[in-house]
Amino acid sequence: MSENCSHNCSSCGETCASRTMESFRVPLNPQSSVKKVIGVVSGKGGVGKSLVTSLMACKMRARNNRVGILDADITGPSIPKAFGIHGMVGVTADQLMLPRTTSTGIEILSSNLILEHETDPVIWRGPVVGGVIKQFWSEALWKDIDYMFVDMPPGTGDVPLTVFQTIPVDGIVIVTSPQELVSMIVGKAVKMAQMMNIPIIGIIENMSYVECPDCGKAIEIFGKSHVDEVATQYHLPVLGRIPMTPSIAAASDAGAVEDLEGNWLDVAISAIEAIPENPDKVE
C-alpha cells in the first residue's frame, strides 16, 4: 500500500493486499434500495439473453415484486424495445435519473433511454461505458426494488468485469442455446464467475425446440441439446428451456413482451427467490 493511499480503490491502478471485491463497490444513492441483483450473462452473442432477462423480469413482477432492469448492454440495447418503451429518462430535482416504467410497473434504465435518437450508435470506449453503468446503478432512483436484473453484453470482457466488481451481484443466470458450442459458451461464463467469486444460479436454454402446431411434438431444429451434459459437467441446474415460437418473436418486436404467457421460467424464478439476501451488501 502506498503511503499516499486514499483508500479509494475504484480510481486506483495499484496492486496491493488491501484490494478486495468490496473495495471496488459503488454504493447506491441514499434514496435508493435494491434487495437482490441478478446478472444475466452469456459466453457469446445471439442466444437471446435480453429476451430471457425480459421474461424473468415479467415473471417476477407477476409475483407482486418490485422489479428493475439495468440494461448493461450499452452498445447493443434491446430491453426498451421489448417493452415498448421510447423517449428519454426523467431527472429528479437532485439530479437522479428516473428509470422509465413499463405498463406492469417494471423500472428500466438503458442507454437507448439517454440518447436523443434511439437509433444513434453508442461509439464509446470501455472506460466511458463502465462509467455509464456505474451511473445507472448509483445515480438513478431505484425505489424499493426487490429484484434487479442486469442484462449484460455477451462475452467476458470489460463490461461484465465492471458489473461484477462495482455492483453487488447476488448470482448469475447463464443463457445458452442447443448447439454444440454450448460447452464453450457456458464454460467461459462459469470460469469468469468463479474467478470473480460470483454465485451461479443455473443455466437457461433458449431456442430449445420448436413445437409442431399440428401434433405438439417438440422438434429440435438445432439437433440434440447438450445443455444437460454441460450442466452436469459444471454441477449446475438447468432452470428452464424456452421454445422458438412465433408468439415470442412477435411480442418482442411489438414491445409487448409483458403479454406473453408460459411456464418456461417458473423453476428459474423460484431458484432466484430462494437466494438469501446478502447482509453485507453495500447500499
C-alpha positions as CSV (number, residue, x, y, z in Angstrom):
1,M,0.0,0.0,0.0
2,S,1.3,3.4,-0.9
3,E,2.0,6.0,1.8
4,N,-0.3,8.3,-0.1
5,C,-3.2,5.8,-0.4
6,S,-6.6,7.4,-0.4
7,H,-8.3,4.1,0.1
8,N,-10.4,4.7,-3.0
9,C,-9.7,1.5,-4.9
10,S,-12.2,2.3,-7.7
11,S,-9.9,5.0,-9.0
12,C,-6.6,3.4,-8.3
13,G,-4.4,1.3,-10.6
14,E,-2.1,-0.1,-7.9
15,T,-2.0,-3.7,-6.8
16,C,-1.8,-4.2,-3.1
17,A,-3.0,-6.6,-0.4
18,S,-5.8,-4.2,0.7
19,R,-7.7,-4.5,-2.6
20,T,-10.8,-6.7,-2.3
21,M,-14.1,-7.0,-4.3
22,E,-15.8,-4.9,-1.7
23,S,-13.3,-2.1,-2.3
24,F,-14.5,-1.7,-5.9
25,R,-18.2,-1.5,-4.9
26,V,-20.1,1.6,-5.9
27,P,-22.8,2.4,-3.3
28,L,-26.4,3.2,-4.2
29,N,-27.5,6.7,-3.5
30,P,-29.3,7.1,-0.1
31,Q,-32.7,7.4,-1.7
32,S,-32.5,4.0,-3.5
33,S,-32.9,0.4,-2.2
34,V,-32.3,-2.8,-4.1
35,K,-32.6,-6.1,-2.3
36,K,-31.3,-8.7,-4.8
37,V,-29.2,-8.2,-8.0
38,I,-29.3,-11.0,-10.7
39,G,-26.9,-10.9,-13.6
40,V,-28.0,-12.4,-16.9
41,V,-24.9,-13.5,-18.9
42,S,-23.8,-15.5,-21.9
43,G,-20.5,-16.5,-23.4
44,K,-21.4,-15.4,-26.9
45,G,-24.0,-13.2,-28.6
46,G,-27.2,-14.2,-30.3
47,V,-28.5,-16.7,-27.7
48,G,-31.4,-14.5,-26.5
49,K,-30.0,-13.2,-23.3
50,S,-32.1,-10.0,-23.4
51,L,-35.3,-12.0,-24.1
52,V,-34.5,-14.2,-21.0
53,T,-33.9,-11.0,-18.9
54,S,-37.2,-9.6,-20.0
55,L,-39.2,-12.8,-19.4
56,M,-37.7,-13.3,-15.9
57,A,-38.5,-9.7,-15.0
58,C,-42.1,-10.1,-16.2
59,K,-42.4,-13.4,-14.2
60,M,-41.0,-11.8,-11.1
61,R,-43.3,-8.8,-11.4
62,A,-46.3,-11.1,-11.8
63,R,-45.5,-12.4,-8.4
64,N,-46.1,-8.9,-7.0
65,N,-42.4,-8.0,-6.6
66,R,-41.0,-4.6,-7.4
67,V,-38.6,-5.2,-10.3
68,G,-35.9,-3.2,-12.1
69,I,-33.8,-3.9,-15.2
70,L,-30.4,-2.3,-15.6
71,D,-29.5,-2.7,-19.3
72,A,-25.7,-3.0,-19.2
73,D,-25.5,-3.9,-22.9
74,I,-24.7,-0.3,-23.6
75,T,-23.7,-0.6,-27.2
76,G,-26.5,-3.1,-28.2
77,P,-29.5,-2.3,-26.0
78,S,-32.7,-4.1,-26.8
79,I,-34.6,-4.1,-23.5
80,P,-36.6,-0.9,-24.1
81,K,-37.9,-2.2,-27.5
82,A,-39.1,-5.4,-26.0
83,F,-41.3,-3.5,-23.5
84,G,-42.4,-0.8,-26.0
85,I,-40.5,2.0,-24.1
86,H,-39.4,5.0,-26.1
87,G,-38.1,8.5,-25.2
88,M,-35.7,9.7,-22.6
89,V,-35.5,9.2,-18.8
90,G,-36.5,11.9,-16.5
91,V,-34.4,13.5,-13.8
92,T,-35.3,14.4,-10.2
93,A,-34.7,17.7,-8.6
94,D,-31.5,16.5,-7.1
95,Q,-30.3,15.2,-10.5
96,L,-31.0,11.4,-10.1
97,M,-32.1,9.6,-13.2
98,L,-35.7,8.3,-13.1
99,P,-36.0,4.9,-14.7
100,R,-38.8,4.5,-17.3
101,T,-41.7,2.3,-16.1
102,T,-43.4,-0.3,-18.2
103,S,-47.1,-1.0,-18.3
104,T,-46.9,-3.5,-15.5
105,G,-44.6,-1.4,-13.3
106,I,-41.1,-2.7,-14.2
107,E,-38.5,0.0,-14.0
108,I,-35.9,0.2,-16.8
109,L,-32.6,2.1,-17.4
110,S,-30.9,1.6,-20.8
111,S,-28.5,3.6,-23.0
112,N,-31.3,3.9,-25.5
113,L,-33.2,6.0,-22.9
114,I,-30.5,8.6,-22.6
115,L,-29.9,9.1,-26.3
116,E,-31.7,11.9,-28.2
117,H,-32.5,9.3,-31.0
118,E,-32.7,5.6,-30.2
119,T,-31.1,4.7,-33.5
120,D,-27.9,6.8,-32.7
121,P,-24.9,4.4,-32.3
122,V,-23.0,4.3,-29.0
123,I,-19.4,4.8,-30.0
124,W,-17.8,4.9,-26.6
125,R,-14.6,3.4,-25.3
126,G,-14.6,0.9,-22.4
127,P,-13.9,3.3,-19.5
128,V,-16.8,5.5,-20.7
129,V,-19.2,2.5,-21.0
130,G,-18.1,1.4,-17.5
131,G,-18.7,4.8,-16.1
132,V,-22.3,4.9,-17.5
133,I,-23.0,1.5,-15.9
134,K,-21.8,2.8,-12.6
135,Q,-24.1,5.9,-13.0
136,F,-27.1,3.7,-13.9
137,W,-26.5,1.9,-10.5
138,S,-25.6,4.8,-8.3
139,E,-27.1,7.9,-9.8
140,A,-30.6,6.7,-10.5
141,L,-33.6,6.5,-8.2
142,W,-34.2,2.8,-7.7
143,K,-37.1,2.9,-5.2
144,D,-37.7,-0.2,-3.1
145,I,-36.6,-2.7,-5.8
146,D,-37.0,-6.3,-4.7
147,Y,-35.2,-7.8,-7.7
148,M,-32.9,-6.1,-10.2
149,F,-31.9,-7.9,-13.4
150,V,-28.7,-6.8,-15.1
151,D,-28.7,-7.6,-18.8
152,M,-25.1,-7.9,-19.6
153,P,-23.4,-7.8,-23.0
154,P,-22.1,-11.2,-24.3
155,G,-18.6,-12.4,-23.5
156,T,-16.2,-11.9,-20.6
157,G,-14.8,-8.5,-21.3
158,D,-14.7,-5.1,-19.8
159,V,-18.4,-4.6,-19.0
160,P,-19.1,-7.9,-17.2
161,L,-15.9,-7.2,-15.2
162,T,-17.2,-3.7,-14.3
163,V,-20.6,-5.1,-13.2
164,F,-19.1,-7.9,-11.1
165,Q,-16.6,-5.5,-9.4
166,T,-18.8,-2.5,-8.8
167,I,-22.4,-3.9,-8.3
168,P,-23.2,-6.4,-5.5
169,V,-24.4,-9.2,-7.7
170,D,-26.2,-11.9,-5.7
171,G,-26.0,-14.5,-8.5
172,I,-26.0,-15.0,-12.3
173,V,-28.1,-16.9,-14.7
174,I,-26.2,-18.2,-17.8
175,V,-28.2,-18.2,-21.1
176,T,-27.2,-20.6,-23.9
177,S,-28.6,-22.4,-26.9
178,P,-28.7,-26.0,-28.0
179,Q,-25.8,-26.1,-30.4
180,E,-22.6,-27.9,-29.7
181,L,-20.9,-24.6,-29.0
182,V,-22.8,-24.7,-25.7
183,S,-19.9,-26.3,-23.8
184,M,-17.6,-23.5,-24.7
185,I,-20.2,-20.8,-24.1
186,V,-21.1,-22.0,-20.7
187,G,-17.5,-22.8,-19.8
188,K,-16.3,-19.3,-20.3
189,A,-19.1,-17.7,-18.3
190,V,-18.7,-20.3,-15.5
191,K,-15.0,-19.8,-15.2
192,M,-15.3,-16.0,-15.1
193,A,-18.0,-16.1,-12.4
194,Q,-15.8,-18.5,-10.4
195,M,-12.8,-16.2,-10.7
196,M,-14.9,-13.3,-9.6
197,N,-16.5,-15.3,-6.7
198,I,-20.0,-14.7,-8.1
199,P,-22.6,-17.5,-7.4
200,I,-24.1,-19.2,-10.4
201,I,-27.8,-19.9,-10.1
202,G,-28.1,-22.1,-13.1
203,I,-28.5,-22.4,-16.9
204,I,-31.4,-21.4,-19.2
205,E,-31.5,-22.8,-22.7
206,N,-33.2,-20.5,-25.2
207,M,-34.4,-21.6,-28.7
208,S,-34.6,-25.1,-27.2
209,Y,-37.1,-26.5,-29.6
210,V,-40.0,-25.8,-32.0
211,E,-43.4,-27.1,-31.1
212,C,-45.3,-28.7,-34.0
213,P,-48.6,-26.8,-34.5
214,D,-50.4,-30.0,-35.5
215,C,-49.3,-32.6,-33.0
216,G,-47.5,-30.6,-30.3
217,K,-44.3,-32.6,-30.7
218,A,-41.1,-30.8,-29.8
219,I,-38.7,-30.6,-32.8
220,E,-35.1,-29.9,-32.0
221,I,-34.1,-28.0,-35.1
222,F,-30.6,-27.3,-33.9
223,G,-30.1,-31.0,-33.2
224,K,-29.9,-32.8,-29.8
225,S,-29.5,-30.5,-26.9
226,H,-26.2,-30.7,-24.9
227,V,-27.3,-28.5,-22.1
228,D,-27.9,-31.4,-19.6
229,E,-24.4,-32.7,-20.2
230,V,-22.8,-29.3,-19.7
231,A,-24.9,-28.6,-16.6
232,T,-23.7,-31.9,-15.2
233,Q,-20.1,-31.1,-16.0
234,Y,-20.2,-27.9,-14.1
235,H,-22.6,-29.2,-11.4
236,L,-25.3,-26.6,-12.3
237,P,-29.1,-27.0,-12.6
238,V,-31.0,-26.4,-15.8
239,L,-33.5,-23.7,-14.8
240,G,-35.6,-23.7,-18.0
241,R,-36.0,-24.3,-21.7
242,I,-37.6,-21.7,-23.9
243,P,-39.0,-22.7,-27.2
244,M,-38.8,-20.9,-30.5
245,T,-42.3,-19.7,-31.2
246,P,-43.8,-17.0,-33.5
247,S,-45.7,-15.5,-30.5
248,I,-42.4,-14.8,-28.6
249,A,-40.8,-13.2,-31.6
250,A,-43.9,-11.1,-32.4
251,A,-44.4,-9.9,-28.8
252,S,-40.8,-8.8,-28.6
253,D,-40.9,-7.0,-31.9
254,A,-44.2,-5.3,-30.9
255,G,-43.0,-4.2,-27.5
256,A,-45.5,-6.5,-25.9
257,V,-43.2,-9.0,-24.0
258,E,-45.3,-8.4,-20.9
259,D,-48.3,-10.0,-22.7
260,L,-46.5,-13.4,-23.1
261,E,-47.7,-16.3,-21.1
262,G,-45.8,-19.5,-20.4
263,N,-44.3,-21.6,-17.6
264,W,-40.8,-22.0,-19.1
265,L,-39.1,-20.0,-16.4
266,D,-41.0,-20.9,-13.3
267,V,-38.1,-23.0,-11.9
268,A,-35.7,-20.2,-12.6
269,I,-37.8,-17.7,-10.7
270,S,-38.2,-20.0,-7.7
271,A,-34.5,-20.5,-7.6
272,I,-33.9,-16.8,-7.6
273,E,-36.4,-16.2,-4.9
274,A,-34.6,-18.8,-2.8
275,I,-31.3,-16.9,-2.8
276,P,-30.8,-15.4,0.7
277,E,-30.3,-11.7,0.9
278,N,-26.6,-10.6,1.4
279,P,-26.4,-8.8,4.7
280,D,-23.1,-7.3,3.7
281,K,-24.5,-5.6,0.6
282,V,-23.3,-2.0,0.1
283,E,-26.2,0.4,-0.3
